[in-house]
Amino acid sequence: MSSPFYKDYDSAIDQYEAAAAIEPKNVDCHLKLAHLYEMRREFDQVIKIYKKILKHDPENFAALMKIGLVYIRNNMRDKGL
């Protein structure tokens, strides 16, 4: 995106994507990355990240709660787990 509003998010996302590639099992890194995408309103990407976390840790409370909130806030209740 070319908007200055997204400039810092772009940089942060790039850094967290790189960190996630180095440490793919680092849940905190993925949670922060999902939060950044949520700030940019890229909800498909947010859901993808939370599903990835839940694939490896199905009882991860933070990911369960946050994916549920994304579904509720975006009128996607039918997609709930």
C-alpha positions in Angstrom: 0.0 0.0 0.0 1.2 3.5 -0.8 -0.6 5.3 2.0 1.7 6.7 4.7 -0.7 5.3 7.3 0.4 1.7 6.3 4.1 2.5 6.1 5.0 1.4 9.6 2.7 -1.6 9.4 4.4 -2.7 6.2 7.8 -2.5 7.9 6.7 -4.3 11.0 4.9 -7.0 8.9 8.1 -7.6 6.9 10.1 -8.0 10.1 7.6 -10.4 11.7 7.3 -12.4 8.5 11.1 -12.8 8.5 11.1 -13.8 12.2 8.3 -16.3 11.6 10.3 -17.8 8.8 13.3 -18.3 11.1 11.2 -19.5 14.1 8.0 -21.0 12.6 6.9 -22.4 15.9 7.1 -19.1 17.8 3.5 -18.5 18.6 4.1 -15.0 20.0 5.6 -13.9 16.7 2.5 -15.2 14.8 0.1 -13.6 17.2 1.8 -10.2 16.7 1.8 -10.7 13.0 -1.9 -11.4 13.0 -2.5 -8.3 15.1 -0.6 -6.2 12.5 -2.7 -7.6 9.7 -5.8 -7.0 11.7 -4.8 -3.3 12.1 -4.6 -3.2 8.3 -8.0 -4.9 8.1 -6.6 -7.8 6.1 -8.9 -10.3 7.8 -8.3 -13.2 5.4 -4.6 -13.1 6.4 -5.5 -12.8 10.1 -7.7 -15.9 9.9 -5.0 -17.8 8.0 -2.4 -17.0 10.7 -4.7 -18.0 13.6 -5.6 -21.3 11.8 -1.9 -22.0 11.4 -1.4 -21.5 15.1 -4.4 -23.7 16.0 -3.2 -26.4 13.6 -0.1 -26.9 15.8 -1.7 -25.9 19.1 -5.5 -26.6 19.0 -6.0 -25.3 22.5 -4.2 -22.1 22.2 -6.5 -19.7 24.1 -5.3 -16.5 22.5 -5.7 -17.8 19.0 -9.1 -19.3 19.7 -10.4 -16.1 21.3 -9.0 -13.8 18.6 -10.2 -15.8 15.6 -13.6 -15.9 17.2 -13.6 -12.1 17.6 -12.5 -11.7 14.0 -15.4 -13.9 12.9 -17.9 -12.0 15.1 -16.7 -8.5 14.1 -16.8 -9.4 10.4 -20.3 -11.0 10.5 -18.7 -14.4 9.8 -20.3 -16.3 12.7 -21.1 -19.3 10.6 -17.3 -19.9 10.2 -16.8 -20.3 14.0 -14.9 -23.3 15.2 
